[in-house]
Amino acid sequence: DVLQALENEHGRLRPYRNAPRTLDLDLLLHGDARLDDARLILPHPRLHLRAFVLLPLRDLAPGLSVQGQPLDAWIGAIHDQPIERLAP
């Protein structure tokens, strides 16, 4: 609810499912919590499929495991997804 409120405050529109996003805030993980609710699934069900999630997450938490696998195990499968580090 809090993340969706922030998106809305900043003009996020949801005209249809998977519409282009001007702002998209997702809760990826919360410790070891597992949740499968109609409104929230933890860990995020597709985080292991996305380079733009995995590579920064590895920078923040290099020892993290997702679905019982270290991040580097998942990263090997997304090598074809381009991601560019922005200069600070």
Secondary structure, DSSP 8 states (H G I E B T S, - for coil): -HHHHHHHHTT---SSTT---S--------TT--EE-SS-EES-TTGGG-HHHHHHHHHH-TT-EETTEEHHHHHGGGTTS-------
